[in-house]
Amino acid sequence: MRRALISFIGVCLLVYGCGSSKAPKGPYVPLVSRLDAESDVVFIVDLASLSRGFDKLRKTVTTVPIVAAHPELKRMIEQQLNILDSSLALARGMLGFDVLKDFHRMAIGIHLKQNGEVPSVVAVIDGKIPPGVFQKVLPGVNPEKKFGTDVWTIPESGFQVAIEGGKTLVACSGDMTEKRLKGGDVSETLLKHHPELFRDDATKSYLRMSFFMAPWIVIWAKQEMDQAPDLMMVESLFSVRQLFVDVADQVEVSLVCADDNGADHVKNLLQAEAEMMMGGRQLIRGITFMSMALDLDLLDGLPPEIRTALADRKAQEQSLDFLFPESQKAPRVEVDGKKVTLLADLGMLKGSLSIIGILASVAVPSFIKYQQAVKNERAEMELEQKKQNEALMKMDSAPKVNPDGTLRMDDSKGAAKKKEAR
């Protein structure tokens, strides 16, 4: 009996140990534990790493050969970056903290609703958050005490926000519950629906997203497909049950399907994406070389900074090699049963991000000038229209005289009425 009891206790401890080893670990657990258990979409984001990546991207933009070789273009981009810095400094002064530096991590849970109901959203952010921030952002709004914490309701949107312990900001679209404020254990339902989210501690990821396709979503999608025959060609894609995205030094996109036929179609879809990622690089290079064969610098209306840069073919070619080097590893697609995964190096995206940064820096001032020109032209048109209206009013109000020198009847009556009014 004693041996049996000892054996039973040993088995229980073993089972407990195995179960506890699967418990999620890492810095995101306290955040995710506050999300709705029924969340269909979950994001976890390393805001601190993204902030460092943003600073690195800023430096990269100004070191691209075509920018570095042309001081005027570099000055234009730096001016836009200074405007951005000023805006961030203004926000820092208003809020009392730095959004890019003081926010560390974030978790967002979205619970989709049936019958067109508004989804419920919960967002949790940890970092250094001053307690008086909502008094500044929501002046005139009085907080309500819930579970020992001040909770503010944002007018019109109905969102409720709170700061727990001076380091965790919680925002939700519904009523603030004790679970959302205090946290606890991660829901078993959440772990079941999003198994990849905590396969490790996620400290090497910039962003993770997990989407659980609830049964009602699948039914709704099939109903929509029945009403739109053109969608029959993508019927197999509705077998997707889970989508997982992980952005680290390597980008991973995984889809789990309900059947082998769906997995086979998803494999072809991800293989197409892998080919386009490689082809996209070649396409950008091809378009750039094509533009270099043309005299685009002769186009009318170009800012002088852009005109000079477009005339520098050598710097354009150097910029291509800088942003899209040849030594990039090809993305690959892996199949494990009904799970299909696309893996690609993060470096494949960096060149595109730098180009977007350069184009934005150039396009923003040009767009502002265009807007100002449109406003000036509209103001001139309105002024001219006003002058014309005034001239017509003067013509209408001028007395009309008959050939014999007497006033017309309608004008004489009008004159008499005006005299009586005086």
C-alpha positions as CSV (number, residue, x, y, z in Angstrom):
1,M,0.0,0.0,0.0
2,R,2.8,2.3,0.9
3,R,4.7,1.6,-2.3
4,A,1.5,2.2,-4.3
5,L,0.9,5.5,-2.6
6,I,4.5,6.6,-3.2
7,S,4.2,5.5,-6.9
8,F,1.0,7.4,-7.2
9,I,2.5,10.6,-5.8
10,G,5.5,10.1,-8.1
11,V,3.3,9.8,-11.1
12,C,1.4,12.9,-10.1
13,L,4.6,14.9,-9.6
14,L,5.8,13.7,-13.0
15,V,2.5,14.7,-14.7
16,Y,2.6,18.1,-12.9
17,G,6.2,18.6,-13.9
18,C,5.4,17.8,-17.6
19,G,2.4,20.1,-17.5
20,S,4.3,22.9,-15.8
21,S,7.1,22.7,-18.4
22,K,4.6,23.7,-21.1
23,A,3.6,26.8,-19.2
24,P,4.5,30.0,-21.2
25,K,7.5,31.9,-20.2
26,G,9.1,35.2,-21.0
27,P,8.4,38.9,-20.6
28,Y,5.2,38.9,-22.7
29,V,3.3,36.6,-20.3
30,P,2.2,39.3,-17.9
31,L,0.8,41.3,-20.9
32,V,-0.9,38.4,-22.8
33,S,-2.5,37.2,-19.6
34,R,-4.6,40.3,-19.6
35,L,-6.1,39.7,-23.1
36,D,-9.5,38.2,-23.7
37,A,-9.4,34.4,-23.7
38,E,-11.4,34.3,-26.9
39,S,-9.0,36.6,-28.8
40,D,-8.9,35.5,-32.5
41,V,-5.9,37.7,-33.4
42,V,-3.0,38.3,-31.0
43,F,0.0,40.6,-31.6
44,I,3.1,40.8,-29.4
45,V,5.5,43.6,-30.3
46,D,9.0,44.5,-29.0
47,L,8.6,48.3,-29.1
48,A,12.1,48.9,-27.8
49,S,13.7,46.9,-30.6
50,L,11.5,48.7,-33.2
51,S,12.6,52.0,-31.8
52,R,16.3,51.0,-32.1
53,G,15.5,49.8,-35.7
54,F,13.9,53.1,-36.5
55,D,17.0,55.0,-35.3
56,K,19.2,52.6,-37.5
57,L,16.9,53.1,-40.5
58,R,17.2,56.9,-40.1
59,K,21.0,56.6,-40.2
60,T,20.8,54.2,-43.2
61,V,18.7,56.6,-45.3
62,T,21.3,59.4,-45.1
63,T,24.2,57.0,-45.9
64,V,22.7,55.7,-49.1
65,P,25.3,56.6,-51.8
66,I,23.0,58.7,-53.9
67,V,22.0,60.7,-50.8
68,A,25.5,61.0,-49.4
69,A,26.9,62.2,-52.8
70,H,24.5,65.1,-53.0
71,P,24.5,67.5,-50.1
72,E,21.3,69.3,-51.2
73,L,19.3,66.0,-51.3
74,K,20.8,65.0,-47.9
75,R,19.9,68.4,-46.5
76,M,16.3,68.0,-47.7
77,I,16.0,64.6,-46.0
78,E,17.6,65.8,-42.8
79,Q,15.1,68.7,-42.7
80,Q,12.2,66.2,-42.8
81,L,13.8,64.1,-40.1
82,N,14.2,67.3,-38.0
83,I,10.5,68.0,-38.5
84,L,9.8,64.5,-37.3
85,D,12.0,65.0,-34.2
86,S,10.2,68.3,-33.4
87,S,6.9,66.6,-33.6
88,L,8.1,63.8,-31.3
89,A,9.6,66.4,-28.9
90,L,6.2,68.2,-28.8
91,A,4.4,65.0,-28.1
92,R,7.0,64.2,-25.4
93,G,6.3,67.6,-23.8
94,M,2.6,67.1,-23.8
95,L,2.6,63.5,-22.5
96,G,5.5,63.7,-20.2
97,F,7.3,60.6,-21.7
98,D,8.9,59.5,-24.9
99,V,6.8,57.2,-26.9
100,L,9.8,55.8,-28.8
101,K,12.0,55.3,-25.7
102,D,9.7,54.7,-22.8
103,F,7.4,52.0,-24.3
104,H,9.1,48.6,-24.1
105,R,6.6,45.8,-25.1
106,M,3.0,45.6,-26.3
107,A,0.4,42.9,-26.6
108,I,-2.9,43.3,-28.5
109,G,-5.8,40.9,-28.5
110,I,-8.8,41.2,-31.0
111,H,-11.9,39.2,-30.5
112,L,-14.0,39.1,-33.7
113,K,-17.7,39.1,-33.3
114,Q,-20.5,37.5,-35.3
115,N,-23.5,39.3,-36.9
116,G,-21.5,42.5,-37.7
117,E,-20.9,43.3,-34.0
118,V,-17.9,45.6,-33.3
119,P,-14.8,43.5,-32.3
120,S,-13.5,43.8,-28.8
121,V,-9.9,45.0,-28.5
122,V,-7.5,44.9,-25.5
123,A,-4.0,46.5,-25.7
124,V,-1.4,46.2,-23.0
125,I,1.9,48.1,-23.0
126,D,4.6,48.0,-20.4
127,G,7.3,50.7,-19.9
128,K,7.9,53.9,-18.0
129,I,4.5,55.6,-17.9
130,P,4.0,58.7,-15.7
131,P,0.8,58.4,-13.6
132,G,-0.5,61.9,-14.6
133,V,-0.6,61.3,-18.4
134,F,-4.3,60.9,-18.7
135,Q,-5.0,64.2,-16.9
136,K,-3.0,65.8,-19.8
137,V,-4.5,63.8,-22.6
138,L,-8.1,63.7,-21.3
139,P,-8.6,67.1,-19.6
140,G,-12.0,67.4,-18.0
141,V,-12.6,63.7,-17.9
142,N,-12.8,62.3,-14.3
143,P,-11.6,58.7,-13.6
144,E,-13.7,56.0,-12.1
145,K,-12.2,53.8,-9.4
146,K,-12.2,50.1,-10.4
147,F,-10.4,47.4,-8.4
148,G,-8.3,50.0,-6.7
149,T,-7.2,51.6,-10.0
150,D,-8.2,54.9,-11.7
151,V,-9.9,54.1,-15.0
152,W,-10.6,56.8,-17.7
153,T,-13.3,56.5,-20.4
154,I,-12.3,58.1,-23.7
155,P,-15.3,60.2,-24.9
156,E,-17.1,59.0,-28.1
157,S,-15.0,55.9,-28.6
158,G,-16.0,54.3,-25.3
159,F,-12.4,52.9,-24.8
160,Q,-11.3,52.6,-21.2
161,V,-7.7,53.1,-20.2
162,A,-5.7,52.7,-17.0
163,I,-2.2,52.6,-15.7
164,E,-1.4,49.8,-13.3
165,G,1.6,50.1,-11.1
166,G,3.1,53.0,-13.0
167,K,4.5,50.6,-15.7
168,T,1.6,48.9,-17.5
169,L,-0.9,50.8,-19.7
170,V,-4.1,48.9,-20.4
171,A,-6.7,50.0,-23.0
172,C,-9.9,48.1,-23.9
173,S,-13.0,48.6,-26.0
174,G,-15.3,47.2,-23.3
175,D,-15.5,47.4,-19.5
176,M,-12.3,47.2,-17.6
177,T,-12.2,43.9,-15.7
178,E,-10.0,42.8,-12.8
179,K,-8.3,40.3,-15.1
180,R,-7.4,43.1,-17.6
181,L,-6.0,45.3,-14.8
182,K,-4.2,42.7,-12.7
183,G,-3.3,39.9,-15.1
184,G,-2.7,36.3,-13.9
185,D,-2.2,33.1,-15.8
186,V,-2.5,33.0,-19.5
187,S,-5.8,31.5,-20.5
188,E,-5.8,27.8,-21.6
189,T,-8.1,28.8,-24.5
190,L,-5.6,31.4,-25.6
191,L,-2.7,28.9,-25.5
192,K,-4.8,26.3,-27.4
193,H,-5.8,28.7,-30.2
194,H,-2.3,30.3,-30.5
195,P,0.2,27.6,-29.8
196,E,3.1,29.2,-31.7
197,L,2.9,32.4,-29.8
198,F,4.9,31.0,-26.8
199,R,7.0,28.3,-28.4
200,D,9.9,30.2,-26.8
201,D,10.2,33.4,-24.8
202,A,9.9,35.6,-27.9
203,T,12.8,37.8,-26.8
204,K,14.4,37.6,-30.3
205,S,11.3,38.7,-32.2
206,Y,10.4,42.2,-33.2
207,L,6.8,41.2,-33.8
208,R,4.6,38.1,-33.7
209,M,1.1,37.7,-34.9
210,S,-1.2,34.8,-34.5
211,F,-4.6,34.5,-36.1
212,F,-7.0,31.7,-35.1
213,M,-9.7,31.0,-37.7
214,A,-12.8,30.5,-35.5
215,P,-15.4,28.0,-36.9
216,W,-18.0,30.7,-37.5
217,I,-15.5,32.7,-39.6
218,V,-15.0,29.6,-41.9
219,I,-18.8,29.2,-42.2
220,W,-19.2,32.9,-42.9
221,A,-16.5,32.8,-45.6
222,K,-18.1,29.8,-47.3
223,Q,-21.5,31.6,-47.3
224,E,-19.9,34.6,-48.9
225,M,-18.2,32.3,-51.4
226,D,-21.6,30.8,-52.3
227,Q,-23.0,34.2,-53.1
228,A,-19.9,35.1,-55.2
229,P,-19.2,32.4,-57.8
230,D,-15.9,34.2,-58.7
231,L,-14.5,33.1,-55.3
232,M,-14.9,29.4,-56.1
233,M,-11.3,29.5,-57.5
234,V,-9.9,30.2,-54.0
235,E,-12.2,27.7,-52.1
236,S,-9.2,25.6,-51.1
237,L,-7.7,28.6,-49.2
238,F,-10.6,28.5,-46.8
239,S,-9.1,25.4,-45.3
240,V,-6.6,27.6,-43.4
241,R,-7.2,27.4,-39.7
242,Q,-4.2,29.2,-38.2
243,L,-1.9,31.9,-39.4
244,F,1.4,32.8,-37.6
245,V,3.9,35.5,-38.5
246,D,7.2,36.0,-36.7
247,V,9.5,38.9,-37.6
248,A,13.0,38.4,-36.2
249,D,16.4,38.2,-38.0
250,Q,14.4,35.7,-40.1
251,V,10.8,36.3,-41.2
252,E,8.5,33.3,-40.8
253,V,4.9,33.0,-42.2
254,S,3.2,29.7,-41.2
255,L,-0.3,28.5,-42.1
256,V,-2.0,25.4,-40.8
257,C,-4.7,23.9,-43.0
258,A,-7.6,21.5,-42.3
259,D,-6.7,19.1,-45.1
260,D,-4.0,18.1,-47.5
261,N,-5.6,19.7,-50.5
262,G,-5.6,23.1,-48.8
263,A,-2.0,22.7,-47.6
264,D,-1.0,21.9,-51.2
265,H,-2.6,25.1,-52.4
266,V,-1.1,27.2,-49.6
267,K,2.3,25.7,-50.5
268,N,1.9,27.0,-54.0
269,L,0.8,30.4,-52.7
270,L,3.8,30.8,-50.4
271,Q,6.1,29.5,-53.1
272,A,4.8,32.3,-55.4
273,E,5.5,34.8,-52.6
274,A,9.0,33.5,-52.2
275,E,9.7,33.8,-55.9
276,M,8.2,37.3,-55.9
277,M,10.5,38.3,-53.0
278,M,13.5,37.4,-55.1
279,G,12.0,38.7,-58.3
280,G,11.0,42.0,-56.6
281,R,14.6,42.8,-56.0
282,Q,15.4,42.1,-59.6
283,L,12.4,44.2,-60.7
284,I,13.5,47.2,-58.7
285,R,17.0,46.9,-60.1
286,G,15.6,46.6,-63.6
287,I,13.3,49.6,-63.3
288,T,16.2,51.7,-61.9
289,F,18.5,50.7,-64.8
290,M,15.7,51.5,-67.2
291,S,15.2,55.0,-65.7
292,M,19.0,55.5,-65.9
293,A,18.7,55.0,-69.6
294,L,16.3,57.8,-69.8
295,D,17.0,61.5,-69.2
296,L,14.5,61.8,-66.3
297,D,16.5,64.7,-64.9
298,L,15.1,66.8,-67.9
299,L,11.5,66.5,-66.7
300,D,9.8,69.8,-65.9
301,G,8.9,70.7,-62.4
302,L,11.5,68.6,-60.6
303,P,13.1,70.1,-57.5
304,P,16.8,70.9,-58.2
305,E,17.9,68.4,-55.5
306,I,16.1,65.6,-57.3
307,R,17.2,66.7,-60.8
308,T,20.9,66.6,-59.8
309,A,20.5,63.2,-58.2
310,L,18.8,61.7,-61.2
311,A,21.6,62.9,-63.4
312,D,24.2,61.0,-61.3
313,R,24.0,57.5,-62.8
314,K,27.0,56.2,-61.0
315,A,25.5,57.0,-57.5
316,Q,22.2,55.4,-58.5
317,E,24.0,52.1,-59.4
318,Q,26.0,52.2,-56.2
319,S,22.8,52.7,-54.2
320,L,21.3,49.6,-55.8
321,D,24.3,47.5,-54.7
322,F,24.1,49.1,-51.2
323,L,20.3,48.5,-50.7
324,F,20.0,45.2,-52.7
325,P,23.3,43.3,-52.5
326,E,23.7,40.1,-54.5
327,S,24.6,37.9,-51.5
328,Q,21.0,37.6,-50.2
329,K,19.8,34.1,-49.2
330,A,16.8,32.8,-51.2
331,P,13.6,32.4,-49.2
332,R,12.4,28.8,-48.9
333,V,9.1,27.0,-48.3
334,E,8.8,24.0,-45.9
335,V,6.0,21.6,-45.5
336,D,5.3,19.6,-42.3
337,G,2.0,17.7,-42.8
338,K,-0.8,20.3,-43.0
339,K,1.5,23.1,-41.9
340,V,3.3,25.2,-44.6
341,T,6.0,27.7,-43.7
342,L,7.7,30.5,-45.6
343,L,11.2,31.5,-44.3
344,A,13.1,34.5,-45.5
345,D,15.9,36.7,-44.2
346,L,14.9,40.1,-42.7
347,G,17.6,41.7,-44.9
348,M,15.4,41.2,-47.9
349,L,13.0,43.9,-46.5
350,K,15.5,46.4,-45.3
351,G,16.4,47.8,-48.8
352,S,12.7,48.4,-49.5
353,L,12.3,50.2,-46.2
354,S,15.2,52.5,-46.9
355,I,13.7,53.4,-50.3
356,I,10.4,54.2,-48.7
357,G,12.2,56.5,-46.3
358,I,13.9,58.4,-49.1
359,L,10.8,58.7,-51.2
360,A,8.8,59.9,-48.2
361,S,11.4,62.5,-47.3
362,V,11.3,63.8,-50.9
363,A,7.6,63.5,-51.5
364,V,6.4,65.1,-48.3
365,P,7.8,68.6,-49.0
366,S,6.8,68.4,-52.7
367,F,3.2,67.4,-51.6
368,I,3.1,70.3,-49.2
369,K,4.2,72.7,-51.9
370,Y,1.6,71.3,-54.2
371,Q,-1.1,71.7,-51.6
372,Q,-0.1,75.3,-51.0
373,A,-0.2,76.0,-54.7
374,V,-3.7,74.5,-54.9
375,K,-4.8,76.6,-52.0
376,N,-3.4,79.8,-53.5
377,E,-5.1,79.0,-56.8
378,R,-8.4,78.3,-55.1
379,A,-8.1,81.6,-53.1
380,E,-7.4,83.5,-56.3
381,M,-10.5,81.9,-58.0
382,E,-12.7,82.7,-55.0
383,L,-11.5,86.3,-54.9
384,E,-12.2,86.7,-58.6
385,Q,-15.6,85.2,-58.2
386,K,-16.3,87.6,-55.3
387,K,-15.3,90.6,-57.5
388,Q,-17.6,89.4,-60.3
389,N,-20.5,88.9,-57.8
390,E,-20.0,92.4,-56.4
391,A,-20.0,93.9,-59.9
392,L,-23.3,92.1,-60.7
393,M,-24.8,93.4,-57.5
394,K,-23.9,96.9,-58.4
395,M,-25.4,96.6,-61.8
396,D,-28.6,95.2,-60.3
397,S,-28.8,98.0,-57.7
398,A,-28.1,100.8,-60.1
399,P,-31.3,102.8,-61.0
400,K,-32.8,102.0,-64.4
401,V,-33.8,105.1,-66.4
402,N,-36.4,105.3,-69.3
403,P,-35.4,107.1,-72.6
404,D,-37.3,110.2,-71.4
405,G,-35.2,110.4,-68.3
406,T,-37.7,109.1,-65.8
407,L,-37.2,106.2,-63.5
408,R,-38.8,102.9,-64.3
409,M,-41.8,101.9,-62.2
410,D,-40.1,99.0,-60.5
411,D,-37.1,101.2,-59.6
412,S,-39.2,104.1,-58.4
413,K,-41.2,101.8,-56.1
414,G,-37.9,100.4,-54.8
415,A,-36.6,103.9,-54.2
416,A,-39.8,104.8,-52.3
417,K,-39.5,101.7,-50.1
418,K,-35.9,102.5,-49.3
419,K,-37.0,106.1,-48.4
420,E,-39.7,104.8,-46.1
421,A,-37.3,102.4,-44.5
422,R,-35.0,105.3,-43.7
